[in-house]
Amino acid sequence: MSEQKRRSSLYVSVILLIIVVVATAWAVLNRQYIFDQVRVSQYTPSGEVTSLKDRLALTGRGTFLFEASHPVLQSADEFNNSCQQHQETNSPIIGCYTRNSIYIYDVTANELQGIEETTAAHELLHAVYQRLSPSEKSSIDAELQSAYARVKTPELEKRMKYYEEHEPGHESDELHSILGTEHINLGATLEQHYDDFFTSRAKIIAYHDAYSATFDRITTQMKDLETKINSEVASLNQRISTYNTKMDTLNSDTDAFNQRARVQGAFSSQAEFTAARDALTSRKQVLDAEYASIQTSIASVDSWRTSYNAMVDKYNQLSRSINSSLKPTPSL
């Protein structure tokens, strides 16, 4: 072999080695992307999940990560097994991101339209957060804390306290999903970040607000009705007490009148007798009207209590519908 051929062969070997090294380095640096590409190629969504994905109006990047997470809607037993919901029966969940997959509890209550969309978006953002680089997480975490300070409510603080106590180290991950699906006006940096995955984050917020409004409406109605009942009961108790006092006085005065009427000459004239009797009759008519009014008020309170109990039942029914750990009530 000539020297020139040996050199050409060496050059080819070096080039091939460089290609292999570069390809290996690229594969190492992009192993998550390669893993996701394989996952997407292996995933065939159900019709329900495809419809759910379409309702989320995801960007191309959002769609890619959603499909890479193999989202699935599951019945109670399947979901409990996938998300180990049976371990959190005091804090029911309706979605989880675990083992690189998204699992969503199939909520069938018509009044809770939007809850599955919100859950799917929430879990997708866990997949997003998992793929952030350390420097990206540091930057996003700072923005999350800044936004949290602006939008936090007692309820949100309570939720974050739960994660702090039960899932320490995952607070920023959870906050990333909560703020992204439930709160508006998070600042330009976060809005741009979420826009990489949702074509309309306002639509995602609307899904959350829709089902939350159902619980909020029932809760508000219950509180208003409870206040109304308590106020009316307090008024009724006072009216009944006053009625009983006046009735006792009337009965005493009536007894006294009857005893006097039995005594010859106790009244100086028929006119005096008639006036005394008419006064007692008039007082009785007033008390009879008050008694009837009290009975009407009692009936109203009973009706309000029936309505209140119906609201409690409805609220509990909806709460049970999103708690996969509860077994169906046996039918007789």
C-alpha positions as CSV (number, residue, x, y, z in Angstrom):
1,M,0.0,0.0,0.0
2,S,1.4,3.4,-0.9
3,E,2.1,6.1,1.6
4,Q,-0.7,8.2,0.1
5,K,-3.3,5.4,0.5
6,R,-2.2,4.8,4.1
7,R,-2.7,8.5,4.8
8,S,-6.1,8.5,3.2
9,S,-7.1,5.5,5.2
10,L,-5.9,7.2,8.4
11,Y,-7.8,10.4,7.5
12,V,-11.0,8.4,7.0
13,S,-10.5,6.6,10.3
14,V,-9.9,9.9,12.2
15,I,-13.0,11.4,10.6
16,L,-15.1,8.4,11.5
17,L,-13.7,8.5,15.0
18,I,-14.6,12.2,15.3
19,I,-18.1,11.5,14.0
20,V,-18.6,8.7,16.5
21,V,-17.3,10.9,19.4
22,V,-19.4,13.9,18.3
23,A,-22.5,11.6,17.9
24,T,-21.8,10.0,21.3
25,A,-21.4,13.4,22.9
26,W,-24.6,14.7,21.3
27,A,-26.5,11.6,22.4
28,V,-25.3,12.0,26.0
29,L,-26.1,15.7,26.0
30,N,-29.5,15.1,24.4
31,R,-30.4,11.8,26.0
32,Q,-33.7,13.2,27.4
33,Y,-34.7,14.3,23.9
34,I,-33.8,11.0,22.5
35,F,-35.8,9.2,25.3
36,D,-38.8,11.5,24.6
37,Q,-38.6,10.8,20.8
38,V,-38.7,7.1,21.5
39,R,-41.6,7.5,23.9
40,V,-43.6,9.6,21.4
41,S,-43.0,7.0,18.6
42,Q,-44.3,4.3,21.0
43,Y,-47.4,6.1,22.0
44,T,-50.9,5.7,20.6
45,P,-53.4,7.9,22.5
46,S,-57.0,6.9,23.0
47,G,-59.8,8.9,21.5
48,E,-60.6,10.5,24.8
49,V,-57.0,11.5,25.4
50,T,-56.7,12.9,21.8
51,S,-59.8,15.0,22.5
52,L,-58.4,16.1,25.8
53,K,-55.1,17.1,24.2
54,D,-56.9,19.1,21.5
55,R,-58.9,21.0,24.2
56,L,-55.6,22.1,25.8
57,A,-54.5,23.9,22.6
58,L,-50.9,23.0,23.1
59,T,-47.9,24.3,21.1
60,G,-45.8,21.9,19.1
61,R,-43.4,21.6,22.1
62,G,-46.2,21.1,24.5
63,T,-47.8,18.4,22.3
64,F,-44.4,16.6,22.1
65,L,-43.9,16.5,25.9
66,F,-47.6,15.6,26.4
67,E,-47.3,12.6,24.1
68,A,-43.9,11.7,25.5
69,S,-45.6,11.4,28.9
70,H,-48.1,8.8,27.6
71,P,-51.1,10.5,29.3
72,V,-54.0,8.1,30.1
73,L,-57.4,8.5,31.6
74,Q,-58.1,5.8,34.2
75,S,-61.0,4.5,36.3
76,A,-60.7,4.6,40.1
77,D,-58.9,1.3,40.7
78,E,-56.5,1.8,37.8
79,F,-55.7,5.3,39.0
80,N,-55.2,4.3,42.6
81,N,-52.8,1.7,41.5
82,S,-50.9,4.1,39.2
83,C,-50.7,7.0,41.6
84,Q,-50.9,5.1,44.9
85,Q,-53.9,7.2,45.7
86,H,-54.8,4.8,48.5
87,Q,-51.9,6.2,50.5
88,E,-53.4,9.7,50.4
89,T,-57.1,9.2,51.2
90,N,-57.2,12.3,53.4
91,S,-55.9,14.4,50.5
92,P,-57.5,13.1,47.3
93,I,-55.7,13.7,44.0
94,I,-57.0,13.5,40.5
95,G,-53.8,13.4,38.6
96,C,-50.1,12.5,39.0
97,Y,-46.9,12.5,37.0
98,T,-44.8,9.5,37.9
99,R,-42.4,7.2,36.1
100,N,-42.3,9.7,33.2
101,S,-46.1,9.2,32.7
102,I,-49.2,11.3,33.2
103,Y,-52.2,9.6,34.9
104,I,-55.6,11.3,35.1
105,Y,-58.6,10.2,37.1
106,D,-61.6,10.0,34.8
107,V,-64.1,12.4,36.6
108,T,-67.6,11.9,35.2
109,A,-69.5,14.6,37.1
110,N,-71.0,17.0,34.5
111,E,-70.9,19.9,36.9
112,L,-67.0,19.7,37.0
113,Q,-66.3,20.4,33.3
114,G,-62.8,21.6,33.0
115,I,-61.3,19.6,35.8
116,E,-59.7,17.0,33.6
117,E,-58.2,19.7,31.3
118,T,-56.8,21.5,34.3
119,T,-55.3,18.3,35.7
120,A,-53.8,17.3,32.4
121,A,-52.1,20.7,32.0
122,H,-51.0,20.6,35.6
123,E,-49.3,17.2,35.2
124,L,-47.8,18.3,31.8
125,L,-46.0,21.2,33.6
126,H,-44.5,18.6,36.0
127,A,-43.0,17.0,32.9
128,V,-41.8,20.4,31.8
129,Y,-40.2,21.2,35.1
130,Q,-38.4,17.9,35.2
131,R,-36.7,18.7,32.0
132,L,-35.4,22.1,33.0
133,S,-31.6,22.4,33.4
134,P,-30.3,23.4,36.9
135,S,-29.7,26.9,35.7
136,E,-33.2,27.1,34.2
137,K,-34.7,25.8,37.4
138,S,-32.9,28.4,39.4
139,S,-34.1,31.2,37.2
140,I,-37.7,29.8,37.0
141,D,-37.8,29.2,40.8
142,A,-36.9,32.8,41.5
143,E,-39.7,34.0,39.2
144,L,-42.1,31.5,40.8
145,Q,-41.4,32.9,44.3
146,S,-41.8,36.4,43.1
147,A,-45.2,35.6,41.5
148,Y,-46.3,33.6,44.5
149,A,-45.7,36.6,46.8
150,R,-48.0,38.6,44.6
151,V,-50.9,36.1,44.1
152,K,-50.9,34.0,47.2
153,T,-54.1,33.5,49.1
154,P,-54.7,31.8,52.5
155,E,-55.9,28.7,50.5
156,L,-52.8,28.7,48.3
157,E,-50.5,29.1,51.4
158,K,-52.3,26.1,52.9
159,R,-51.7,24.0,49.8
160,M,-48.0,24.9,49.7
161,K,-47.7,24.2,53.4
162,Y,-49.1,20.7,52.7
163,Y,-46.4,20.1,50.0
164,E,-43.7,21.5,52.4
165,E,-44.8,18.9,55.0
166,H,-45.6,15.9,52.9
167,E,-43.4,16.4,49.8
168,P,-40.4,18.4,50.9
169,G,-38.1,19.4,48.1
170,H,-40.9,19.4,45.5
171,E,-42.5,22.8,46.5
172,S,-41.2,24.7,43.4
173,D,-42.2,21.8,41.1
174,E,-45.8,22.0,42.5
175,L,-45.9,25.8,42.5
176,H,-44.8,25.7,38.8
177,S,-47.8,23.6,37.9
178,I,-50.3,25.4,40.2
179,L,-49.4,28.9,39.1
180,G,-49.3,27.9,35.5
181,T,-52.8,26.5,35.5
182,E,-54.6,28.6,38.0
183,H,-53.3,32.1,38.2
184,I,-52.9,35.0,35.7
185,N,-50.5,37.9,35.5
186,L,-47.4,36.1,36.6
187,G,-44.9,38.4,35.0
188,A,-43.3,38.5,31.6
189,T,-40.7,35.8,32.2
190,L,-43.1,33.2,33.4
191,E,-45.8,34.1,30.9
192,Q,-43.2,33.6,28.1
193,H,-42.1,30.3,29.7
194,Y,-45.6,28.9,29.8
195,D,-46.3,30.2,26.3
196,D,-43.8,27.7,25.0
197,F,-46.3,24.9,25.9
198,F,-49.8,26.5,25.7
199,T,-51.0,28.6,22.8
200,S,-53.6,30.2,25.2
201,R,-52.9,29.9,28.9
202,A,-56.0,32.0,29.4
203,K,-57.9,29.0,28.2
204,I,-56.3,26.8,30.8
205,I,-57.1,29.2,33.5
206,A,-60.7,29.3,32.3
207,Y,-60.9,25.5,32.7
208,H,-59.8,25.8,36.3
209,D,-62.1,28.7,37.0
210,A,-65.1,26.8,35.5
211,Y,-65.0,23.8,37.8
212,S,-63.8,25.8,40.8
213,A,-66.7,28.1,40.4
214,T,-69.1,25.1,41.0
215,F,-67.6,24.5,44.4
216,D,-67.3,28.2,45.1
217,R,-70.9,28.8,44.2
218,I,-72.2,26.0,46.4
219,T,-69.9,27.0,49.3
220,T,-71.1,30.7,49.0
221,Q,-74.8,29.6,48.9
222,M,-74.3,27.4,51.9
223,K,-72.6,30.1,53.9
224,D,-75.3,32.7,52.9
225,L,-78.1,30.3,53.8
226,E,-76.4,29.3,57.1
227,T,-76.1,33.0,58.0
228,K,-79.8,33.6,57.0
229,I,-80.9,30.5,59.1
230,N,-78.9,31.5,62.1
231,S,-80.2,35.1,62.0
232,E,-83.8,34.0,61.6
233,V,-83.5,31.4,64.4
234,A,-82.1,34.0,66.7
235,S,-85.0,36.4,65.8
236,L,-87.5,33.5,66.2
237,N,-86.2,32.6,69.6
238,Q,-86.6,36.2,70.7
239,R,-90.1,36.4,69.2
240,I,-91.2,33.1,70.8
241,S,-89.9,34.2,74.2
242,T,-91.8,37.5,73.9
243,Y,-94.9,35.6,72.7
244,N,-94.8,33.2,75.6
245,T,-94.4,36.0,78.1
246,K,-97.3,37.9,76.6
247,M,-99.4,34.8,76.4
248,D,-98.7,34.0,80.1
249,T,-99.7,37.5,81.0
250,L,-102.8,37.3,78.9
251,N,-103.8,34.0,80.4
252,S,-103.3,35.4,83.9
253,D,-105.3,38.5,83.0
254,T,-108.1,36.4,81.5
255,D,-108.3,34.3,84.6
256,A,-108.5,37.4,86.7
257,F,-111.2,38.8,84.4
258,N,-113.2,35.5,84.7
259,Q,-112.9,35.5,88.5
260,R,-114.1,39.1,88.7
261,A,-117.0,38.4,86.3
262,R,-118.3,35.7,88.6
263,V,-118.5,38.3,91.5
264,Q,-121.8,40.1,91.6
265,G,-121.3,43.9,91.1
266,A,-117.6,43.6,90.4
267,F,-118.1,45.7,87.2
268,S,-119.8,49.0,87.7
269,S,-121.6,48.7,84.4
270,Q,-122.1,46.5,81.4
271,A,-120.0,49.0,79.4
272,E,-117.1,48.4,81.7
273,F,-117.5,44.6,81.5
274,T,-117.6,44.8,77.7
275,A,-114.6,47.1,77.4
276,A,-112.5,44.8,79.6
277,R,-113.6,41.7,77.7
278,D,-112.9,43.4,74.3
279,A,-109.4,44.5,75.5
280,L,-108.6,40.9,76.3
281,T,-110.0,39.7,73.0
282,S,-108.0,42.3,71.1
283,R,-104.8,41.2,72.8
284,K,-105.6,37.6,72.0
285,Q,-106.1,38.4,68.3
286,V,-102.7,40.2,68.2
287,L,-101.0,37.1,69.8
288,D,-102.9,34.7,67.5
289,A,-101.6,36.7,64.5
290,E,-98.1,36.6,66.0
291,Y,-98.4,32.8,66.6
292,A,-99.4,32.3,62.9
293,S,-96.5,34.5,61.8
294,I,-94.1,32.5,64.0
295,Q,-95.3,29.3,62.5
296,T,-94.8,30.7,59.0
297,S,-91.2,31.7,59.9
298,I,-90.6,28.3,61.4
299,A,-91.8,26.7,58.1
300,S,-89.4,29.0,56.2
301,V,-86.5,28.0,58.4
302,D,-87.3,24.4,57.9
303,S,-87.4,24.9,54.2
304,W,-84.1,26.7,54.2
305,R,-82.6,23.9,56.3
306,T,-83.8,21.4,53.7
307,S,-82.2,23.5,51.0
308,Y,-79.0,23.8,53.0
309,N,-78.9,20.0,53.6
310,A,-79.4,19.5,49.9
311,M,-76.5,21.8,49.1
312,V,-74.3,19.9,51.6
313,D,-75.3,16.6,49.9
314,K,-74.4,18.1,46.5
315,Y,-71.1,19.4,47.7
316,N,-70.2,16.1,49.3
317,Q,-71.4,14.3,46.1
318,L,-69.1,16.4,43.9
319,S,-66.2,15.9,46.4
320,R,-66.7,12.2,46.3
321,S,-66.7,12.2,42.5
322,I,-63.1,13.4,42.5
323,N,-62.0,11.1,45.3
324,S,-60.9,7.8,43.6
325,S,-60.2,6.2,47.0
326,L,-63.9,6.1,47.9
327,K,-65.8,3.0,47.1
328,P,-69.3,3.3,45.5
329,T,-72.2,3.2,47.9
330,P,-73.8,-0.3,47.8
331,S,-77.3,-0.4,46.2
332,L,-80.1,-2.2,48.0
